[in-house]
Amino acid sequence: MLGVLLLAFSLVTIAHSDFCRPDAQNAFKVRISIKTALGDNAYAWDASEEYLFKAMVAFAMRRYSDKETTQISNVLLCNMTERVSFWFVVTDSAKNVTTVPGSEVEAAIRMNRNRINSAFLLTDNTLQFLKISSTLSPPIEPTVPVWLIVFSVVLCLVVAGILFLVVSGIRQRKKNNNESVEIGDLEDKCDTSVTTENGIPCDILDLKAGQINGVYAADDEQFTPL
């Protein structure tokens, strides 16, 4: 009986070693830069951190597929280096002799990338899944609704147009008033100007009564009627 258990354990170990190896089918490489991310506050990568990583991957798989069959033991790590890089695969908990398709693992990691990063105090640049593209940051929603911004811009343009028309009308009215005043002054000047006729001002002449020559008036007085 003990021999059967040892044989089964050996077969599982061999199968797991075949599953988890560099460039194996459905395997992913991870590179972690703790010192770069945290500087003097960097922590050591040890067995506890490995256990946390397995737990986070199992959590991501459960949350993605809504199945509670994925266990920490289904996440296999291999080819660990001191500079903290390794490969991992997720085995199928139902069959335990095959791995979960890489597309499902990738989708689960992408869906829960922020949760995984937060667990290790890292970012997409310092916790890299080399075959999985970085997640996009959620779009920043403006504090002011877009429709309110558009309405404010349109309202400002309308107010600016109204002010332009009012100012233009006032300036045009002032211009017309100035022209009217200039024309009136010119007419008054023409009315008050003195007109001369043969060097004699016209206003001195009494056009109705005529002008009497003094020489002829003296001759008329000498010849009195009989």
C-alpha positions as CSV (number, residue, x, y, z in Angstrom):
1,M,0.0,0.0,0.0
2,L,2.8,2.4,0.9
3,G,4.5,1.5,-2.4
4,V,1.4,2.4,-4.3
5,L,1.2,5.8,-2.6
6,L,4.8,6.5,-3.2
7,L,4.4,5.6,-6.9
8,A,1.3,7.8,-7.2
9,F,3.2,10.7,-5.5
10,S,6.1,10.2,-7.8
11,L,3.9,10.2,-10.9
12,V,2.2,13.4,-9.8
13,T,5.6,15.0,-9.1
14,I,6.9,14.0,-12.5
15,A,3.7,15.3,-14.1
16,H,3.9,18.5,-12.3
17,S,7.5,19.0,-13.3
18,D,6.5,18.4,-16.9
19,F,3.7,21.0,-16.5
20,C,5.8,23.7,-14.9
21,R,8.9,24.3,-16.9
22,P,10.1,27.3,-19.0
23,D,8.1,27.7,-22.2
24,A,5.8,24.9,-21.4
25,Q,2.3,25.0,-22.7
26,N,0.0,27.3,-20.6
27,A,3.0,28.4,-18.5
28,F,3.7,32.0,-17.7
29,K,6.9,33.7,-16.5
30,V,6.9,36.3,-13.7
31,R,9.5,38.9,-13.0
32,I,9.4,40.9,-9.7
33,S,11.4,44.0,-8.8
34,I,10.8,44.6,-5.1
35,K,13.9,46.7,-4.6
36,T,13.0,49.0,-7.5
37,A,9.5,49.5,-6.2
38,L,10.0,49.9,-2.5
39,G,13.7,50.9,-2.1
40,D,14.8,50.7,1.5
41,N,11.4,49.3,2.5
42,A,11.8,46.3,0.2
43,Y,10.9,42.9,1.7
44,A,12.6,39.6,1.1
45,W,11.0,37.1,-1.3
46,D,10.6,33.8,0.6
47,A,8.3,30.8,0.9
48,S,5.6,32.9,2.5
49,E,5.6,35.3,-0.4
50,E,5.4,32.3,-2.8
51,Y,2.4,31.0,-0.8
52,L,0.8,34.4,-1.1
53,F,1.4,34.5,-4.8
54,K,-0.2,31.0,-5.2
55,A,-3.1,32.1,-3.1
56,M,-3.7,35.2,-5.2
57,V,-3.6,33.3,-8.5
58,A,-6.0,30.7,-7.1
59,F,-8.2,33.7,-5.9
60,A,-8.1,35.1,-9.4
61,M,-9.1,31.8,-11.0
62,R,-12.0,31.3,-8.6
63,R,-13.2,34.8,-9.1
64,Y,-13.0,34.6,-12.9
65,S,-14.7,31.2,-13.4
66,D,-17.0,31.4,-10.4
67,K,-15.8,28.0,-9.4
68,E,-14.5,27.1,-6.0
69,T,-12.6,24.0,-7.1
70,T,-9.2,25.8,-7.8
71,Q,-6.9,25.3,-4.8
72,I,-3.6,26.8,-3.9
73,S,-2.1,23.4,-4.6
74,N,-3.2,23.8,-8.2
75,V,-0.8,26.6,-8.7
76,L,2.7,25.3,-9.5
77,L,5.9,27.4,-9.3
78,C,9.2,26.5,-10.9
79,N,12.6,27.8,-12.0
80,M,12.8,30.3,-9.2
81,T,15.8,32.7,-9.3
82,E,17.4,34.9,-6.7
83,R,16.5,38.0,-8.7
84,V,12.9,36.9,-8.2
85,S,11.7,35.5,-11.5
86,F,9.9,32.2,-11.9
87,W,7.4,30.3,-14.0
88,F,4.0,29.1,-13.0
89,V,1.1,27.1,-14.3
90,V,-2.4,26.3,-13.0
91,T,-3.5,22.7,-13.1
92,D,-7.0,21.6,-13.7
93,S,-8.5,20.7,-10.3
94,A,-11.0,18.3,-11.9
95,K,-8.5,16.2,-13.8
96,N,-5.2,17.2,-12.1
97,V,-3.3,15.8,-15.0
98,T,-3.8,18.8,-17.4
99,T,-3.3,22.5,-17.1
100,V,-5.9,25.2,-17.4
101,P,-5.7,26.8,-20.8
102,G,-3.4,29.8,-20.9
103,S,-6.2,32.1,-22.3
104,E,-8.3,31.5,-19.1
105,V,-5.3,32.1,-16.8
106,E,-4.5,35.3,-18.7
107,A,-8.1,36.5,-18.5
108,A,-8.2,35.8,-14.8
109,I,-4.9,37.6,-14.1
110,R,-6.0,40.6,-16.2
111,M,-9.3,40.8,-14.4
112,N,-7.7,40.8,-10.9
113,R,-4.4,42.5,-11.8
114,N,-4.9,45.4,-9.4
115,R,-5.7,43.1,-6.5
116,I,-2.6,41.0,-7.1
117,N,-0.4,44.1,-7.4
118,S,-1.9,45.5,-4.2
119,A,-1.1,42.3,-2.3
120,F,2.6,42.7,-3.0
121,L,2.7,46.6,-2.9
122,L,3.8,46.5,-6.6
123,T,2.7,47.8,-10.0
124,D,2.4,46.5,-13.5
125,N,6.0,47.6,-14.1
126,T,7.5,45.9,-11.0
127,L,5.3,42.8,-11.0
128,Q,5.5,41.6,-14.6
129,F,3.6,38.7,-16.2
130,L,5.7,38.6,-19.4
131,K,3.1,37.0,-21.6
132,I,0.2,39.0,-20.2
133,S,-0.1,42.6,-21.3
134,S,-0.4,45.3,-18.7
135,T,-3.9,46.3,-17.7
136,L,-5.1,49.7,-18.7
137,S,-5.8,52.2,-15.9
138,P,-9.5,52.9,-15.5
139,P,-10.6,56.1,-17.3
140,I,-10.6,59.1,-15.1
141,E,-14.1,60.4,-14.9
142,P,-14.4,64.2,-14.8
143,T,-15.8,65.7,-11.6
144,V,-18.1,67.9,-13.8
145,P,-20.5,66.2,-16.2
146,V,-19.6,66.5,-19.8
147,W,-22.9,68.0,-20.8
148,L,-22.4,70.8,-18.2
149,I,-19.0,71.6,-19.8
150,V,-20.5,71.7,-23.3
151,F,-23.5,73.8,-22.0
152,S,-21.1,76.3,-20.3
153,V,-19.0,76.7,-23.5
154,V,-22.1,77.3,-25.6
155,L,-23.5,79.8,-23.1
156,C,-20.2,81.7,-23.0
157,L,-20.2,81.9,-26.8
158,V,-23.8,83.2,-26.9
159,V,-23.0,85.8,-24.2
160,A,-19.9,86.9,-26.0
161,G,-21.9,87.3,-29.2
162,I,-24.6,89.4,-27.5
163,L,-22.0,91.7,-25.9
164,F,-20.3,92.1,-29.2
165,L,-23.5,93.2,-30.9
166,V,-24.4,95.6,-28.1
167,V,-20.9,97.2,-28.1
168,S,-21.0,97.5,-31.9
169,G,-24.4,99.1,-31.8
170,I,-23.3,101.7,-29.2
171,R,-20.2,102.5,-31.2
172,Q,-22.2,102.9,-34.4
173,R,-24.8,105.1,-32.7
174,K,-22.1,107.4,-31.4
175,K,-20.5,107.6,-34.8
176,N,-23.8,108.6,-36.4
177,N,-24.5,111.2,-33.7
178,N,-21.0,112.7,-34.2
179,E,-21.7,112.9,-38.0
180,S,-25.0,114.7,-37.4
181,V,-23.4,117.3,-35.1
182,E,-20.7,118.0,-37.6
183,I,-23.3,118.5,-40.4
184,G,-25.3,120.9,-38.2
185,D,-22.3,122.9,-37.3
186,L,-21.4,123.2,-41.0
187,E,-24.9,124.5,-41.9
188,D,-24.8,127.1,-39.1
189,K,-21.5,128.3,-40.3
190,C,-22.8,128.7,-43.8
191,D,-25.9,130.7,-42.5
192,T,-23.8,133.1,-40.5
193,S,-21.2,133.8,-43.1
194,V,-21.3,137.3,-44.6
195,T,-21.9,137.6,-48.4
196,T,-20.4,140.6,-50.2
197,E,-21.5,142.1,-53.5
198,N,-18.9,144.3,-55.2
199,G,-17.2,144.8,-51.9
200,I,-20.3,145.9,-50.0
201,P,-21.7,143.5,-47.4
202,C,-25.1,142.2,-48.5
203,D,-26.6,142.9,-45.0
204,I,-25.9,146.6,-45.3
205,L,-28.0,146.9,-48.5
206,D,-31.7,147.3,-48.1
207,L,-32.8,145.4,-51.2
208,K,-36.4,146.4,-50.8
209,A,-35.8,150.1,-50.4
210,G,-32.8,150.3,-52.6
211,Q,-29.7,152.5,-52.2
212,I,-30.0,156.3,-52.7
213,N,-27.0,158.0,-54.2
214,G,-26.3,161.2,-52.3
215,V,-25.2,163.2,-55.5
216,Y,-28.5,162.6,-57.2
217,A,-30.4,163.5,-54.1
218,A,-28.7,166.9,-53.9
219,D,-29.5,167.7,-57.6
220,D,-33.2,166.8,-57.0
221,E,-33.3,169.4,-54.1
222,Q,-31.9,172.2,-56.4
223,F,-34.6,171.7,-59.0
224,T,-37.8,172.2,-57.2
225,P,-41.0,172.0,-59.2
226,L,-42.7,175.2,-60.2
